[in-house]
């Protein structure tokens, strides 16, 4: 496994200069929407590459994930959600005519319903391993995973019209109303709200995870009569616009705010995900601030000197932390 970790790190570095070398985990996923949708359709980033899963499946066709040497092969809700969203993108492109892909997608959706944990009426998908980078002890859950699960469940509901998916999606929104200290996913940085991919003892502020959670809230706001998701999405948009200046390094984007003001540049993949996510959010909201940062970071990405600087500073940050 140590060899695999080294290979992963080398691939991350190589992708800065040769994006086509990206493996499954570091692939660039471009914006997948061109007009504001009124219901969930193609996922906001093109996840079709995620349908070609890179590791193992169980006997029912659920992806299994190996995280680290000390942690056995396990079910990882984020991996399952992204695999499901990749399947849905592929199914959508067949005009929903491929029954094999449909069945695989519903299998993942059913796994989410059957494996949710309920706490204080909230549906949670828990991780049973420690997150060492941010010092989080198990069990823990993630705004990103909650949002991606909502996105999967909303599409399953539209596909099968089974209310169990809609109910689970609505239950999954509850943690977005609570601070981390009370069992939710809400933290604040400079008094600005963040939906935390990693709810820790201090603000982590992982940008891509925050935005993925917003996609889920938007999906549910399109199909639910409950206004909670719409309100939480609007709150998230207003606050992420306020936060963007803190993620801007002047030559690249930050990955997170955990050690702010120390500079933790995003990897090449995540920098490009930020660009494409903001482009998608602009299409959903029409907020020019989002497009301005997307365009700015895209221009920065074109300069090889910026890529080199980001890679060097990423290595320095990793060594110091």
N, C-alpha and C positions, 0 to 999 in steps of 0.2 A: 504493500500500500504506500510506503514511503516513495517508491519509484513512481507510482501513479501521481502522488502529490507534486513531485518534482516536475513531471511531465505537464501537469496542469499549470504550474507556475511558468514554465518555459513557453507554453502555448499562449498564456496571457501576454507575455512580453513580445512574442513573435507577431501577434495580431496587431500590435501598434504599427507595424511596418508592412505586414502582409495580411490584410483582413480576410482574404480568401482561405487562409490557413486555419481559421477558427474551427474548433471542434464543437460538439453538440452543446456544451455548457457555455461557450463564449461566442456563439453565433450572433450576428447582428440582425435584429428583427425590425424591419422598416415599418413606418406608419402604414396602416392597412385601411384607413378610411379617408374619403375625399369629400364627403358631404355629411352634415349632421344627421345621424340616424334617429328615428323616432322609436326604435325598438332594437334590442340586441341582435346583431347580425355577425358579420366578420368581426373577429376580435380586433382591438384598436392597434395592436402591433401584429405583424404577420407571424403567427406562431406555427405555421404549417410545418416548419422544420422540426418542431417539437414532437410531431407525430411519429417520427422515426427515432424512438427512444433508444438511448445509448447503453443502458444497463439491462437488468433482469426483470422478468415478469413472474408473478405467481401463477398458479394453475387457473385462476379466473381471468387473467389478462390485466391485472393491476400492476403497474410498475413498482419495483422494489429499488431501494436506494442505499448505497454504501457511503456513509458520511466520513468515517475515520476509523483508524485501526481498532480503537477501543470500543467502537459502537458497531453492533452487528447489523446485517442487512435488515432494512426496516421499511415501513410504509412512511412516506414523506408527503404530507398533504400538498405542499407547494408543487412538488414534482408531478403529482397526480393531476392537479389542476391545470398545469401548463401542458401536460400531455393531452388532457381532455380538450383544452382550447385549441391545440394543434389539430386534433381530430375534427373538431367542429369546423375549423377553417377549411380543411380538406373536404368535409361533407358539404359545406356551403358551396364550394366550387364545383361539385357534381350536381348542383341543384337538388340536393337532398335525396338523390336516387341510389346512392351506394348503401345498401342495407348492412353490409359488413362494417363499414365505418360507423354507421348509426348505432349499431349494437355495441361496438367498442366504446363509443361516447357515452351511451346510457349506462354501461357498466361502471364507468368512472363516476358518473353522477350519482348512481345508486350507492357507490362506496362512500361518497361524501355524506349522504343522508344517513347511512347505516353506521357510520363511524364518527359522527359528531358527538361531542360531549356537551351536556347541558349544565350550565351553572348560572344561577340567578336568571333563568329563562333565556339565556344567550346560548346560541350554538357556537361551539369552539372546536377548532381542529388543533389538537395539542401535539407538541413535540416532547419526546421523552428523553432527550439528551441535552447536556449543557451547551449553551452558546458561549464559548470561551472568549471570543473577541470582545464581547460586551458584558461578560460576567453575569450571564443569566442562567439560573438553575432551573431544571425541569420540575414540573411541567410548565411550559410556556406556550404562548400563541402569538400570532403575528397579524398586524393590520393588512399586510400584503396578502397573506394567505386567505384571510377573511374576505378580502375584496375579490381575489381570483376565484374563490369558491362561490361567491355570490354570482360572478359572471358565468361560471359553469352552470349553476343551478337555474339561473334565469333562462339560459338557452335550452336547458332540458325541459323546463316548464313550457316554453313556446313549442318545443318539438313534440312533447307527449301530453300536454295539458293536464298533468298530474299535479295536484295542489301540494303534494308533499315537498316538491322542489321549491315552490314559492314560499311555503311556510319556513323551510330551513333557511332560505335566503333572507327572509325578514328577521328571523332569530339571530342571524349572523351579524346584523347591523348594530345590535345593542352595545357591544364594546366600544363603538365609535362615539358613544354618548358619555363615556366614563373616563376619568383620568387613570393613568397607569397605577397610581397609588390605591385606587379603588377597584382594581381588576379590569381596567379597560385598556385602550390603546392610545389615549390622548396625553401628549406631553406638550410642554411649551418651551420655546427657545426665544429669548428676548421678548417674552410675553406673546409670542406668535404660536398658534396652534399647529401641532404636527401629529399626524396619525402614524404611529411608530411600527415599522416592520419588526424592530427589535425593542420591545418595551422593557427597558432596563432601569437601573437605579438612578441613572442620569440620562439626559437627552442623547439619543443616538442619531436621529434625523437622517436616515438613509433615504436619499431622494427618490430613487426608482421605486422603492417599496411604497412610499407615500403615494406616488402617482398611480401605481397599480391598484391601490386600495380605492382611489377615486373612480377608476373605471368601473369597479364593481358597484359603487354607490350610484353612479350614473345609470348603469344597466337596470338596477332595481327601481330607480325613480321612473323609468320608462314604462314599467309594467305593473307597479304596485299602486294601489289607491292610498296607501300610507305615505304621508308627506315627509316622514323622517329621513329617508334616504336622500331625497331632493335637498332638504335643508342641510344635511351633513355634507353633501357634495358642494353646495354653494359656499359653506363655511370653509371647506378645504381649498376651494379655488381662491377665495379671497386671501387666505393665509399663505398659500404656496406662492402667490404673486409677491407677497411681502418678503418671503424667504429667499427668493432667487438671487438677490444680491449677495447673500452670504455664501451661496454655492459657487459664485463666480470667482475664479482665481485670476482672471485677467488674460489667461492664455488657454484655460481648460476649465472643466467643472469639477467640483468636489464630489466625492462619493457619499460622504456623511458629514455630520456636525459633531461627532462624538468627542473629538479632541480639539475642537475649535478654540483658539485660532490656528492651531497647528494644521498644516496643509496635507490633506489626504486626497490626492487627485483620483478621480475615477479611472478605472482601467479603460482601454480603448473601447471595449464592448459597452461598458456602462455609460461612458461619455456619449456614445452614439445612441444608446437607449434613451438617455435624457433628451437628446435632440429630437428623436422620433416621438417620444411621449409628449413633449411640449407641443409639437406640431399637432398631435391628435387632440390634446386638450384645447388648443386654439380652435380646431374645427368644431368641437363640442360647445365652446363658450363664446367664440368671437372676441376673446380678450387679447388685444394686440401685444400686451406685455409678454405673453407666453410665446408668441411667434417671434418677437424681437430677440428673446434669449435663445430660442431654437436656432434662429438664423445666425446669431452671434457665435454660438458654440460650433455651429456647422462651419463657419468661416475659419474659426480657430483650428478646427480639425484638419483643414487642408494643408496646413503648414507642417512640414516634417520637423522643424525646430520645436514646435509646440508639442508634438508627439514625444520627441526625445526628452524634453523638459518634464513632461508629465510622467514618463516612465522613470526617469531618474529620481524625481521627487516621491514617486510612489514607493520605490525601493527604499529610499531614506526613511520614509514614514513607517514602512513595515519593520525595518530594523530597529527603529526607536520605540516601537510600540509592541 
